[in-house]
Amino acid sequence: MNRNWMLVFVAGLFEIAWVSGLKHAYDTLTWIGTIVAILISMDLLIRASKRLPIGTTYAVFTGIGTAGTVVMEMVVFGEPFKIGKLLLIMLLLAGVVGLKTITKEHGSKEVQ
């Protein structure tokens, strides 16, 4: 996995953190953590999208965030487990992986 896709992956992990933070933040410290996660996530996404196709980059980013948030809610916060959710997440991830595998990079061309 090259550096730009790694940035998208890490941005997706920070998206999971800030989306969960929006729901579960309860004091100044947790709100500050949520805001920091938003800023890091968006910065990494912007950096990666300068060298990767924006449509695929955003689809992968939101796929990681969506799947990760649903799993996090079930595992950490006690959201009820439903097989339908798991199957739909797997379908979403299959689409994201498919988009990533068929997308060609444009070399090192950078958008100004």
C-alpha positions in Angstrom: 0.0 0.0 0.0 1.5 3.3 -1.0 1.8 6.4 1.2 -1.3 8.2 -0.1 -3.6 5.2 0.4 -2.1 4.9 3.9 -3.1 8.5 4.5 -6.7 7.7 3.4 -6.8 4.7 5.8 -5.5 6.7 8.8 -7.9 9.6 7.9 -10.7 7.0 8.0 -9.6 5.8 11.4 -9.8 9.4 12.7 -13.2 9.7 11.1 -14.4 6.8 13.2 -13.1 8.6 16.3 -14.7 12.0 15.5 -18.1 10.5 14.5 -18.2 8.5 17.7 -17.1 11.7 19.5 -20.0 13.7 18.1 -22.4 11.2 19.7 -20.5 10.5 23.0 -18.7 13.7 23.9 -19.8 15.0 27.2 -17.3 17.5 28.5 -14.8 20.1 27.2 -11.9 17.5 27.0 -13.9 15.0 24.9 -15.2 17.8 22.6 -11.6 19.1 22.1 -10.6 15.5 21.2 -13.5 15.3 18.7 -12.5 18.6 17.1 -8.8 17.5 16.9 -9.9 14.2 15.3 -12.0 16.2 12.7 -9.0 18.4 11.8 -6.5 15.5 11.5 -9.0 13.5 9.5 -9.7 16.3 7.0 -6.0 17.3 6.7 -5.0 13.7 5.9 -7.9 13.3 3.4 -6.9 16.6 1.6 -3.3 15.5 1.4 -4.1 12.2 0.0 -6.7 13.5 -2.5 -4.0 15.8 -4.1 -2.4 12.7 -5.6 -5.3 10.2 -5.8 -8.6 10.4 -7.7 -10.9 12.3 -5.5 -14.0 10.2 -6.1 -12.3 7.0 -5.2 -10.5 8.6 -2.3 -13.6 9.9 -0.8 -15.5 6.6 -1.3 -12.8 4.7 0.5 -12.6 7.3 3.3 -16.3 7.2 3.9 -16.5 3.4 3.6 -13.8 3.0 6.3 -15.6 5.6 8.5 -19.1 4.1 8.0 -18.0 0.5 8.5 -15.7 1.3 11.4 -18.3 3.5 13.2 -21.0 0.8 13.0 -18.5 -1.9 14.3 -17.3 0.5 17.0 -20.8 1.2 18.2 -21.6 -2.5 18.4 -18.3 -3.5 20.1 -17.6 -0.6 22.4 -20.9 1.1 23.0 -23.3 -1.8 23.2 -25.3 -1.2 20.0 -27.3 -4.4 19.2 -25.6 -6.8 16.8 -27.7 -7.6 13.8 -26.6 -10.0 11.0 -28.1 -7.7 8.4 -25.8 -4.8 9.5 -22.8 -7.1 9.2 -23.8 -8.3 5.7 -24.4 -4.7 4.5 -21.0 -3.6 6.0 -19.3 -6.5 4.1 -21.0 -5.4 0.9 -19.9 -1.8 1.5 -16.4 -2.9 2.1 -16.4 -5.1 -1.0 -17.4 -2.0 -3.1 -14.7 0.1 -1.5 -12.0 -2.5 -2.0 -13.2 -3.0 -5.6 -13.0 0.8 -6.3 -9.5 0.9 -4.9 -8.2 -2.0 -6.9 -9.5 -0.8 -10.2 -8.4 2.8 -9.7 -5.1 3.9 -11.3 -3.0 6.6 -9.7 -2.0 9.6 -11.8 1.7 9.5 -10.9 3.0 12.3 -8.8 0.9 15.0 -10.5 -0.2 17.5 -7.8 -3.2 19.8 -7.9 -2.3 23.4 -7.1 
